[in-house]
Amino acid sequence: MSGPRVDADTAPSPSPLVGEDRGGEAGHCVTAVPHGMPPIPDPSPAEPGYSDGSAHEQSERSRQQPTSVGGGENSLSQGGFVGSSPKPLLAVENVSLSFGGIKALTDVSFDIARSEIGAIIGPNGAGKTSMLNVINGFYHPQEGRITFKGRTRTVMRPYEAASGGIARTFQNVALFRGMSVLDNIMTGRVLQMSRGFFWQIVRFGPALAEEIAHRRKVEDIIDFLEIPHIRKTPVGRLPYGLQKRVELARALAMEPDLLLLDEPMAGMNLEEKQDMSRYILDINREFGTTIALIEHDMGVVMDLSDRVVVLDYGCKIADGTPEEIKRDARVIEAYLGVAR
């Protein structure tokens, strides 16, 4: 398949092209399965960029637990993508997104169950970040709908997504570089604060008590992510790996129901990837947080994910368990190519 790819970070705002002709090759999803393809090999722990097994071992232990935080609907054994859960936390139905004449997403559908780690993978330009931007309201699709916590909508603003329980991190670190780690994480508590503007100015009485309570929450997150030694350090002075951890802390401070992670390990070395993998597993296991993850490191994806959705040229070409995805011929063709 050939066609233009879209860089979600630099694409212009989508234009209202409802009813646009979708017959071009770039917008047409081909589902033909090539035959005779070998399975994707398991990533070797010795290969650069893959975890050394520590994250995998923790992932396996977490999968063996019969239930997660809260039990019932939040059981890790329940759920999955399409058709696997009667009441998913998030359901994406027939979403299509265009930028001018370029189709970033074409008729994409999947769902994620409560307390699940779902991965969205695909080659560069496949539409992964565009999909996250649709989920949290930054992009508005021309077709399709999204159901979150039982509420269906076609258009949502980012502030509505945040107040509804969706938090995210970004490919490129988006922090206040001149502010300390503590103050950056405190910005994630803004939606939890109830005192008005006047009380925040005087910082006295109920407003002061509220701020102290929220600072305790932030200190707990700082301890959880093992960054107390940098709590007063300006973010701009931190190495890249720690900045990514601070961004994760800020998202976690929102106490989200759904956490969107856009390449949380991009640019990290092996040790930093192992640490981040452990934190993601701990967040999912200890808080029951549902996670949608975009990541290019296949070792990380296979270690962490309960289910995987694969996009290519904006089309969903596969979804299933990590083991199923590793052996899917369409996924192999998208990543490795085939001889013609």
C-alpha positions as CSV (number, residue, x, y, z in Angstrom):
1,M,0.0,0.0,0.0
2,S,1.2,3.5,-0.8
3,G,0.0,6.9,0.2
4,P,0.9,10.0,2.2
5,R,1.6,9.7,5.9
6,V,0.6,12.3,8.5
7,D,2.8,13.5,11.3
8,A,0.3,14.1,14.0
9,D,2.6,16.6,15.8
10,T,2.8,18.9,12.8
11,A,-0.5,18.3,11.0
12,P,-2.9,21.3,10.6
13,S,-6.3,21.3,12.3
14,P,-8.7,19.0,10.5
15,S,-11.2,20.6,8.1
16,P,-14.9,19.8,8.1
17,L,-15.0,17.3,5.3
18,V,-18.1,15.3,6.2
19,G,-19.0,13.1,3.3
20,E,-15.7,13.4,1.5
21,D,-14.9,10.7,-1.1
22,R,-12.9,8.0,0.5
23,G,-12.1,6.0,-2.6
24,G,-8.4,7.0,-3.0
25,E,-5.7,4.5,-2.3
26,A,-4.3,6.5,0.7
27,G,-7.7,6.3,2.4
28,H,-8.6,2.7,1.6
29,C,-7.9,0.0,4.1
30,V,-6.7,-3.2,2.5
31,T,-7.2,-6.3,4.6
32,A,-5.7,-8.9,2.3
33,V,-3.4,-11.3,4.3
34,P,-0.1,-12.2,2.6
35,H,0.7,-15.9,3.0
36,G,3.9,-17.7,4.0
37,M,5.2,-15.0,6.3
38,P,7.4,-16.0,9.3
39,P,6.3,-14.9,12.8
40,I,7.8,-11.9,14.4
41,P,10.7,-13.2,16.6
42,D,10.5,-12.6,20.3
43,P,12.7,-9.6,21.2
44,S,16.0,-10.7,22.7
45,P,16.8,-9.2,26.1
46,A,20.4,-8.7,24.9
47,E,19.3,-6.5,21.9
48,P,19.7,-2.7,22.4
49,G,16.5,-0.9,23.2
50,Y,14.7,-3.9,24.7
51,S,14.1,-4.6,28.4
52,D,16.2,-7.1,30.2
53,G,13.2,-9.1,31.5
54,S,12.6,-7.3,34.8
55,A,9.5,-5.5,33.4
56,H,8.4,-8.7,31.8
57,E,8.6,-10.6,35.0
58,Q,6.5,-8.0,36.8
59,S,4.1,-8.0,34.0
60,E,3.6,-11.7,34.3
61,R,3.1,-11.4,38.0
62,S,0.5,-8.8,37.5
63,R,-1.3,-10.9,34.9
64,Q,-1.5,-13.8,37.4
65,Q,-3.5,-11.8,39.9
66,P,-7.2,-12.8,39.7
67,T,-8.4,-9.2,40.2
68,S,-7.1,-5.7,40.2
69,V,-7.9,-2.7,42.4
70,G,-11.7,-2.6,43.0
71,G,-12.5,-6.0,41.5
72,G,-15.7,-6.6,39.5
73,E,-15.6,-4.4,36.4
74,N,-12.0,-3.6,37.2
75,S,-10.8,-7.1,37.0
76,L,-7.7,-7.4,34.7
77,S,-9.1,-10.8,33.5
78,Q,-12.1,-9.0,32.0
79,G,-12.0,-6.8,29.0
80,G,-9.9,-6.3,25.9
81,F,-10.5,-4.6,22.6
82,V,-13.4,-5.1,20.3
83,G,-16.0,-7.5,21.5
84,S,-14.1,-8.6,24.7
85,S,-15.9,-6.5,27.3
86,P,-19.6,-5.8,27.7
87,K,-18.9,-2.4,29.4
88,P,-15.5,-1.0,28.2
89,L,-14.2,2.1,29.8
90,L,-13.4,3.5,26.4
91,A,-15.0,2.6,23.0
92,V,-13.9,4.1,19.7
93,E,-16.4,3.4,16.9
94,N,-15.7,4.0,13.2
95,V,-13.6,7.1,13.7
96,S,-12.3,8.8,10.6
97,L,-10.1,12.0,10.6
98,S,-8.9,14.0,7.6
99,F,-6.5,16.9,7.2
100,G,-7.5,18.5,3.9
101,G,-7.3,15.7,1.4
102,I,-5.1,13.5,3.6
103,K,-6.8,10.8,5.7
104,A,-5.1,10.3,9.0
105,L,-7.6,7.8,10.4
106,T,-10.1,5.6,8.4
107,D,-13.0,3.8,10.1
108,V,-11.0,2.8,13.2
109,S,-12.8,1.0,16.0
110,F,-11.5,-0.6,19.3
111,D,-12.3,-0.6,23.0
112,I,-10.3,-0.8,26.2
113,A,-11.6,-2.4,29.4
114,R,-11.2,-1.0,32.8
115,S,-7.8,-1.5,34.5
116,E,-6.3,-2.8,31.2
117,I,-3.1,-1.7,29.5
118,G,-3.9,-1.4,25.8
119,A,-1.1,-0.5,23.3
120,I,-1.6,1.3,20.0
121,I,1.3,0.5,17.6
122,G,2.2,1.0,14.0
123,P,4.9,2.4,11.7
124,N,5.7,6.2,11.7
125,G,2.8,8.2,10.3
126,A,0.3,5.4,11.0
127,G,-2.1,7.7,12.9
128,K,-1.3,6.7,16.5
129,T,-0.9,10.2,18.0
130,S,-3.8,11.4,15.9
131,M,-5.9,8.7,17.6
132,L,-4.9,9.9,21.1
133,N,-5.6,13.5,20.0
134,V,-9.1,12.4,19.1
135,I,-9.6,10.6,22.3
136,N,-8.7,13.6,24.5
137,G,-10.5,16.1,22.3
138,F,-7.6,17.9,20.6
139,Y,-8.8,16.7,17.2
140,H,-12.4,16.4,16.2
141,P,-13.1,13.5,13.8
142,Q,-15.4,14.0,10.8
143,E,-17.0,10.6,11.3
144,G,-17.5,8.2,14.2
145,R,-18.0,8.5,17.9
146,I,-16.3,7.8,21.2
147,T,-17.9,6.4,24.3
148,F,-16.1,7.1,27.6
149,K,-17.5,5.8,30.9
150,G,-20.8,5.2,29.3
151,R,-21.2,8.6,27.8
152,T,-21.1,8.8,24.0
153,R,-20.0,12.0,22.1
154,T,-18.7,13.0,18.8
155,V,-17.0,16.2,19.9
156,M,-15.1,16.9,23.2
157,R,-12.9,19.8,24.2
158,P,-9.6,19.0,25.9
159,Y,-10.7,20.6,29.2
160,E,-13.8,18.4,29.1
161,A,-11.7,15.3,28.6
162,A,-9.5,16.4,31.6
163,S,-12.4,17.1,33.9
164,G,-14.0,13.8,32.8
165,G,-11.0,11.7,33.9
166,I,-8.6,11.6,30.9
167,A,-4.9,12.5,31.4
168,R,-2.0,12.2,29.0
169,T,1.7,12.7,28.4
170,F,3.2,13.8,25.1
171,Q,5.9,12.7,22.7
172,N,7.8,15.9,23.4
173,V,8.1,16.9,27.1
174,A,5.5,19.6,27.8
175,L,6.5,20.9,31.2
176,F,7.1,24.4,32.8
177,R,10.9,24.4,32.6
178,G,11.3,27.3,35.0
179,M,9.2,25.8,37.7
180,S,10.3,23.2,40.2
181,V,9.3,19.5,40.0
182,L,6.9,20.0,42.9
183,D,5.1,23.0,41.3
184,N,4.9,21.2,37.9
185,I,3.2,18.2,39.5
186,M,0.9,20.6,41.5
187,T,-0.5,21.9,38.2
188,G,-2.1,18.4,37.8
189,R,-4.2,19.1,40.9
190,V,-5.9,22.3,39.6
191,L,-9.1,20.5,38.6
192,Q,-9.3,19.0,42.0
193,M,-9.3,22.4,43.8
194,S,-12.6,23.9,44.7
195,R,-11.7,27.3,46.3
196,G,-12.3,30.4,44.2
197,F,-9.8,32.9,42.8
198,F,-10.1,35.3,45.7
199,W,-9.2,32.5,48.3
200,Q,-6.3,31.5,46.1
201,I,-4.9,35.0,46.1
202,V,-5.1,35.5,49.9
203,R,-3.9,31.9,50.4
204,F,-5.4,31.9,53.9
205,G,-7.9,29.8,55.8
206,P,-9.8,27.2,53.7
207,A,-7.6,27.9,50.6
208,L,-4.4,27.2,52.6
209,A,-5.8,24.0,54.1
210,E,-6.9,22.9,50.6
211,E,-3.4,23.6,49.2
212,I,-1.7,21.7,52.0
213,A,-4.0,18.6,51.4
214,H,-3.1,18.7,47.7
215,R,0.6,19.0,48.4
216,R,0.4,15.9,50.5
217,K,-1.1,14.1,47.5
218,V,1.7,15.4,45.3
219,E,4.3,14.3,47.8
220,D,2.9,10.8,47.8
221,I,3.2,10.7,44.0
222,I,6.8,12.0,44.2
223,D,7.6,9.2,46.6
224,F,5.8,6.6,44.4
225,L,7.9,7.6,41.4
226,E,11.1,7.8,43.5
227,I,12.0,11.5,42.7
228,P,12.1,13.1,46.2
229,H,15.7,14.2,45.6
230,I,14.7,16.5,42.7
231,R,11.4,17.8,44.1
232,K,12.8,21.4,44.4
233,T,14.9,21.3,41.2
234,P,13.8,23.4,38.2
235,V,12.6,21.0,35.5
236,G,14.8,22.6,32.9
237,R,17.9,21.5,34.7
238,L,16.9,17.8,34.7
239,P,18.0,15.1,32.3
240,Y,15.5,14.0,29.7
241,G,14.6,10.7,31.4
242,L,13.7,12.4,34.7
243,Q,11.7,15.1,32.8
244,K,9.6,12.2,31.3
245,R,9.0,10.9,34.8
246,V,7.9,14.3,36.1
247,E,5.4,14.5,33.2
248,L,4.1,11.1,34.2
249,A,3.8,12.4,37.8
250,R,1.8,15.4,36.7
251,A,-0.7,13.2,34.7
252,L,-1.0,10.9,37.7
253,A,-1.7,13.8,39.9
254,M,-5.0,14.3,38.1
255,E,-6.2,10.9,39.4
256,P,-7.3,9.9,35.9
257,D,-9.6,7.0,35.0
258,L,-7.8,6.7,31.6
259,L,-4.1,7.6,31.2
260,L,-2.9,8.2,27.7
261,L,0.9,7.7,27.2
262,D,2.4,8.9,23.9
263,E,5.8,7.2,23.6
264,P,6.7,7.5,27.3
265,M,10.1,5.9,26.7
266,A,11.2,7.7,23.5
267,G,14.8,8.8,23.8
268,M,15.5,6.8,27.0
269,N,18.4,4.5,27.6
270,L,17.9,0.8,28.7
271,E,17.9,1.5,32.4
272,E,15.5,4.4,32.1
273,K,13.1,2.2,30.0
274,Q,13.2,-0.5,32.7
275,D,12.3,2.0,35.4
276,M,9.5,3.6,33.3
277,S,8.1,0.1,32.6
278,R,8.0,-0.7,36.3
279,Y,6.2,2.5,37.1
280,I,3.6,1.9,34.4
281,L,2.9,-1.6,35.7
282,D,2.7,-0.3,39.3
283,I,0.3,2.5,38.4
284,N,-2.0,0.0,36.6
285,R,-1.7,-2.6,39.4
286,E,-1.9,-0.4,42.5
287,F,-4.3,2.3,41.4
288,G,-6.3,0.3,38.8
289,T,-5.7,3.0,36.2
290,T,-6.6,2.1,32.7
291,I,-3.7,2.9,30.3
292,A,-3.6,3.5,26.5
293,L,0.0,3.3,25.4
294,I,1.8,4.3,22.2
295,E,5.3,2.9,22.0
296,H,7.8,1.9,19.2
297,D,9.9,-0.5,21.4
298,M,8.3,-3.9,20.7
299,G,9.9,-5.4,23.7
300,V,8.2,-2.9,25.9
301,V,4.8,-3.3,24.2
302,M,4.9,-7.1,24.5
303,D,5.9,-7.0,28.1
304,L,3.4,-4.4,29.3
305,S,0.3,-4.8,27.2
306,D,-2.8,-6.9,27.8
307,R,-4.1,-6.1,24.3
308,V,-2.6,-4.5,21.2
309,V,-4.2,-2.5,18.3
310,V,-2.1,-2.0,15.1
311,L,-2.6,0.9,12.8
312,D,-1.1,1.4,9.3
313,Y,-1.8,4.3,7.0
314,G,-4.6,5.3,9.4
315,C,-6.4,1.9,9.2
316,K,-6.7,-0.7,11.9
317,I,-5.0,-3.9,10.5
318,A,-5.0,-6.1,13.6
319,D,-5.9,-6.3,17.3
320,G,-5.5,-9.0,19.9
321,T,-3.1,-10.3,22.5
322,P,0.6,-9.6,22.2
323,E,1.2,-13.2,21.2
324,E,-1.5,-13.0,18.4
325,I,0.0,-9.7,17.2
326,K,3.5,-11.1,16.9
327,R,2.3,-13.7,14.5
328,D,-0.1,-11.7,12.4
329,A,1.0,-11.6,8.8
330,R,-0.4,-8.1,8.2
331,V,1.6,-6.7,11.1
332,I,4.7,-8.3,9.8
333,E,4.2,-6.8,6.4
334,A,3.6,-3.3,7.8
335,Y,6.8,-3.4,9.9
336,L,9.1,-5.5,7.8
337,G,7.7,-5.5,4.3
338,V,7.4,-8.5,1.9
339,A,9.0,-9.4,-1.4
340,R,6.8,-8.9,-4.4
